[in-house]
Amino acid sequence: MSEAKRVCAPVSESDLCGLVAGDRVLLSGVIYTARDAAHARLVELIRQGKKLPFELDGQVLYYAGPTPAPPGRVIGSVGPTTASRMDPYTPEILKAGIKGMIGKGERSPEVVDAIAKYRAVYFAATGGAGALLAKRVLSCQIVAFEDLGCEAIHKLEVADFPLIVINDCFGNDFYRQIRSKYEMDLP
């Protein structure tokens, strides 16, 4: 198995163009959590031309709703949410400058096309491993929509957050590649 590539967030297009579907990545830097309700609010602010709670250019969104931190910890469990729930909002979010997204599961064909069009990347984090992923979070603070509780937007500082590139900026889809490989191997 190949060695994981190291990427720092926020990301640049040139950082992402060096990644292809199937690459293992260790992400470090600042990322932002955002689930459905936060996406709806961000898109509404974008449509109204209002000030956003953080600069979107080059940012990475993690589809997660962290649980409260237990004593002595920075954050509780922080596992990925099913990405397709954000698909209705994703093309507009990408157009506004987001360059990376982290979740679990497949994206719609429209989103895969938008990822390629806006030269972004969709990463998968391991579902069911939220407590382990929390160990990669160095700091956590709410930056917007506190009334949403765990679905508020949190700013996370992460170190060596383990990911896999699913959809790269060239339009490749790791899930489809794997599926076709194993379908060809079936008797």
C-alpha positions as CSV (number, residue, x, y, z in Angstrom):
1,M,0.0,0.0,0.0
2,S,1.3,3.4,-0.9
3,E,2.3,6.0,1.7
4,A,-0.3,8.6,2.7
5,K,0.1,12.1,1.2
6,R,0.3,15.0,3.6
7,V,-2.0,17.9,2.9
8,C,-2.5,21.2,4.9
9,A,-5.8,23.0,5.2
10,P,-6.8,25.4,3.9
11,V,-5.9,23.9,0.6
12,S,-5.0,25.3,-2.8
13,E,-6.0,24.0,-6.2
14,S,-2.4,23.0,-6.8
15,D,-2.5,20.9,-3.6
16,L,-5.6,19.1,-4.8
17,C,-4.4,18.6,-8.4
18,G,-1.7,16.3,-7.0
19,L,-4.3,14.0,-5.5
20,V,-6.2,11.2,-7.4
21,A,-9.1,9.0,-6.4
22,G,-7.9,6.3,-4.1
23,D,-5.0,8.3,-2.5
24,R,-4.6,8.1,1.2
25,V,-4.2,11.5,2.9
26,L,-3.2,12.8,6.3
27,L,-4.8,16.2,6.6
28,S,-3.5,18.8,9.0
29,G,-4.6,22.4,9.6
30,V,-8.0,24.1,10.0
31,I,-11.3,22.6,8.8
32,Y,-14.9,23.5,9.5
33,T,-17.8,21.2,10.4
34,A,-21.1,21.7,8.6
35,R,-24.1,19.5,8.2
36,D,-27.5,20.0,6.5
37,A,-28.9,22.9,8.5
38,A,-25.6,24.8,8.4
39,H,-25.3,24.3,4.7
40,A,-28.8,25.6,4.2
41,R,-27.9,28.8,6.1
42,L,-24.6,29.2,4.3
43,V,-26.3,29.0,0.9
44,E,-29.0,31.5,2.0
45,L,-26.2,33.9,3.1
46,I,-24.4,33.4,-0.2
47,R,-27.7,34.0,-2.2
48,Q,-28.4,37.2,-0.2
49,G,-24.8,38.5,-0.6
50,K,-24.4,38.7,3.1
51,K,-21.2,38.3,5.1
52,L,-20.3,34.7,5.8
53,P,-19.1,33.5,9.2
54,F,-15.7,32.4,7.8
55,E,-13.9,32.8,4.5
56,L,-14.8,30.0,2.2
57,D,-11.9,30.2,-0.3
58,G,-9.7,27.1,0.0
59,Q,-11.5,25.7,3.1
60,V,-12.4,22.1,3.8
61,L,-15.8,21.3,5.2
62,Y,-16.2,18.2,7.4
63,Y,-19.7,16.8,7.4
64,A,-19.9,16.1,11.1
65,G,-21.7,17.1,14.2
66,P,-19.3,16.7,17.1
67,T,-20.5,15.5,20.4
68,P,-19.7,17.4,23.6
69,A,-16.2,17.0,24.9
70,P,-15.8,14.7,27.9
71,P,-13.6,16.0,30.8
72,G,-10.0,16.4,29.7
73,R,-10.7,16.1,26.0
74,V,-10.9,18.8,23.2
75,I,-14.0,17.2,21.5
76,G,-16.3,14.2,21.8
77,S,-16.9,11.8,19.0
78,V,-16.6,13.4,15.6
79,G,-17.5,10.8,12.9
80,P,-18.5,11.7,9.4
81,T,-22.1,12.2,8.2
82,T,-23.6,10.8,5.0
83,A,-22.4,13.2,2.4
84,S,-25.4,12.9,0.0
85,R,-27.4,14.9,2.6
86,M,-25.4,17.9,1.6
87,D,-25.7,17.3,-2.2
88,P,-28.5,19.9,-2.7
89,Y,-26.2,22.7,-1.4
90,T,-22.8,21.5,-2.6
91,P,-22.6,23.0,-6.1
92,E,-23.3,26.5,-4.7
93,I,-20.8,26.0,-1.8
94,L,-18.1,24.9,-4.3
95,K,-18.8,27.8,-6.5
96,A,-18.3,30.1,-3.4
97,G,-14.8,28.7,-2.9
98,I,-14.9,25.5,-0.8
99,K,-12.1,23.2,-2.1
100,G,-12.5,20.1,0.1
101,M,-15.3,18.1,1.7
102,I,-15.1,15.2,4.1
103,G,-18.0,12.8,4.7
104,K,-19.0,9.2,4.0
105,G,-20.8,7.6,1.1
106,E,-21.2,8.4,-2.5
107,R,-22.1,11.8,-4.1
108,S,-24.6,12.5,-6.8
109,P,-23.5,12.7,-10.5
110,E,-24.2,16.5,-10.3
111,V,-21.9,16.9,-7.3
112,V,-19.2,14.8,-8.9
113,D,-19.4,17.1,-12.0
114,A,-19.3,20.2,-9.7
115,I,-16.2,18.9,-7.9
116,A,-14.4,18.6,-11.2
117,K,-15.7,21.9,-12.5
118,Y,-14.6,23.8,-9.4
119,R,-11.3,21.8,-9.0
120,A,-12.2,20.5,-5.5
121,V,-11.9,17.1,-3.8
122,Y,-14.3,14.9,-1.8
123,F,-12.6,12.9,0.9
124,A,-14.0,10.0,2.9
125,A,-13.4,9.5,6.6
126,T,-14.0,6.2,8.2
127,G,-17.6,5.9,9.4
128,G,-18.0,4.4,12.9
129,A,-14.6,5.7,14.1
130,G,-15.7,9.0,15.5
131,A,-14.0,8.5,18.9
132,L,-10.7,7.6,17.1
133,L,-11.0,10.6,14.7
134,A,-11.5,12.8,17.7
135,K,-7.9,12.0,18.8
136,R,-6.7,13.9,15.7
137,V,-8.5,17.1,16.7
138,L,-6.2,19.6,18.5
139,S,-8.8,22.4,19.1
140,C,-12.5,23.0,18.6
141,Q,-14.6,26.2,18.8
142,I,-18.0,27.2,17.5
143,V,-17.8,29.9,14.8
144,A,-21.4,30.1,13.6
145,F,-25.0,29.0,14.2
146,E,-24.6,28.1,17.8
147,D,-28.4,27.6,18.0
148,L,-28.0,24.4,15.9
149,G,-26.3,22.6,18.8
150,C,-23.9,19.9,17.6
151,E,-24.8,20.9,14.0
152,A,-23.3,24.4,14.6
153,I,-20.3,25.2,12.5
154,H,-17.1,24.3,14.4
155,K,-13.6,25.4,13.6
156,L,-11.3,22.4,14.2
157,E,-7.6,22.3,14.1
158,V,-6.6,18.8,13.1
159,A,-3.3,16.9,12.8
160,D,-2.8,13.9,10.5
161,F,-6.6,13.4,10.1
162,P,-6.8,10.1,8.0
163,L,-8.8,10.3,4.8
164,I,-9.2,8.7,1.4
165,V,-9.7,10.7,-1.8
166,I,-13.0,9.5,-3.3
167,N,-13.7,12.2,-6.0
168,D,-10.7,14.1,-7.3
169,C,-10.6,17.3,-9.3
170,F,-10.3,15.3,-12.5
171,G,-13.8,13.7,-12.2
172,N,-12.5,10.3,-11.0
173,D,-14.7,8.4,-8.5
174,F,-12.9,5.8,-6.3
175,Y,-16.1,4.0,-5.4
176,R,-16.9,3.4,-9.1
177,Q,-13.3,2.3,-9.8
178,I,-13.5,-0.3,-7.0
179,R,-16.9,-1.4,-8.0
180,S,-15.9,-1.9,-11.6
181,K,-12.8,-3.8,-10.6
182,Y,-14.6,-6.3,-8.5
183,E,-17.5,-6.7,-10.9
184,M,-15.0,-7.7,-13.5
185,D,-13.5,-10.3,-11.1
186,L,-16.8,-11.9,-10.4
187,P,-17.5,-15.3,-12.1
